[in-house]
Amino acid sequence: MQKRLNIKEVAPNALNAMVALEIYLSKCSLSKSNKELIKIRASQINGCAYCINIHTQDAIKNGETNQRIFLLNAWREAQDIFTEEEKIVLAITEEITLIHQNGLSDTTYSNALSFFSEEQIADIITAIITINLWNRVVLSTHLRIGQSLA
């Protein structure tokens, strides 16, 4: 694999803007559990091993179970493993991550309003677009597990 640029060195202001999104998300209305589910699921869809590695470890540190992480890519079939709220978060994650397929559907958005305020939905969307941004940077720069982005 060809060596690629280090975004911190080449575009530090871009990296700082990305970090600013993370700072916002660290203080937002979403639970740590939902944030990590978003990060892991989007990273699975995008095939970002670097981010899957980091966020599964973070989720476990925050009390997530191995079983739920193992079943995350089959959450719809996992019966009672995920709450209805988490299922909505995961549906939004998939629809936004796979935006080229149809984007966030009216049905999913309406279902989300049953569980979340508009502010919380905005935070969910921000968390999803942020991890998708990180996935794209990591995959585009060929960052390997164990290397430092920052």
N, C-alpha and C positions, 0 to 999 in steps of 0.2 A: 504494500500500500504506500502510495506516495506521501511524503511528509508535506503537511499543509501549514498554513499560517497559524500563528498564535494570536487570537483575537485581542487578548489583553495587551499585547505589544503593538499590534497594528491599528487597532481601533478601541483604545481604552475608554473613550466616551460612550461608545456603543455598549461596551460591557458594563459601564457604570449605570447606564439607563436600565439595563436588564436587572442588575442588582437592586436598583431602586424599586422595580416591580416586586422583587422578592421581599424587600423590606415592607412594602405596603401589605403584601399578602401575609406576612408574619403577624400583622396586627389586625387583620380583617376579621369579619364575622364567622368565617368557616372554622369548623373544628379541625384539629390536626389530623384526625383520622380521615375526614373527607378530602383534605388537601393531599394527603399521601395516596389515597385511592385514585384521585385524579392524576397525580404524577405518574404512578405506576401504570395505570391503564393506558394513558396516552402514549407513554414510552413503549409499552408493549405493541400498540398499534403501529407506531413509527419504527419499531425495530431498533430502539436505542439502548443497547446493552449497558452503556455507561450510566445512563439515567436510571434504568431498571435496577442496576446494582446499588446505586446510591440510595434510591428511594425505598427499596425493599428493606435495606438496613435501617433507614430512618424510621420506617413504619414499625419495624420490630422493636426498636428502641422506645417508641411511643406506645407500645402495648399491643400492636397488631399481632394476630396469630398467623403462624405459617399456613394453616389450612386456608384461611381467607385469601392470603396472597397467592397460594397455589391455585385457587379456584377463580381468581379474579378474571381471567380471560374467558371464563365460562359462567359469569355471574348470573346470566338469565336462567340457566339450568341448575344453579346451585341452591334452589329451593329457599330455605329459611336461613341461609348463611349470611345474607345481606339484608339490611332493613329496607323498607320501602323508600325511605329518604335516600339511602345510599344508592339504591337502584336508579332513582331519578338522577342523582349526581353522575352515575356511570353512563346513563343514557345520554345525558347532555354532553359528557366527555366524548363519547364515541361520535355523536352527530357533529360536534364542532371539529374534532380531530379529522374526521372524514368529510369535511365540509363540501368537497367536490361531489359527493353523492347526492346531497339534498340540503345540507345545512341543518340547523336546529329547527326541528319540525314544530308546527303549531301545537300538536298533541303533547309533545314532550314539554314544551314551554308551559302550556296550560297545567299539566300535571305538576310541574315545578312550583307553580303559584299556590298549589295546595299545601306545600311544605315550607316554602321559603318566601321571604319578602323580596321585593324588586332589588333592594340593596344586596341581599344575599345572593340572588341570581347574578347580579353584576359581578360579585366577588367570585362566584363559581366560573363565570365566563372568563374573567381575568386570570384565574388560576389555570384554566385550560389553555388559553392562548399563550400564557407565559411558559408552561412546560413544553408546548409545541415549539415555541421559539428556541428554548434551550436544546430540545431534541434536534432541531435543524442546524443549530450552530455546531453541536457536538458531531453530528453525522457529516456535515459539510467540511469540517476541519480534521476529520479522522481522529478525534480524541479517543484515546484508549483507556480502558479501565485502569485506575491507579494514577493516571496523569492528572495534573492540576489544571483546571481551566483558568483560575484566577491567579 
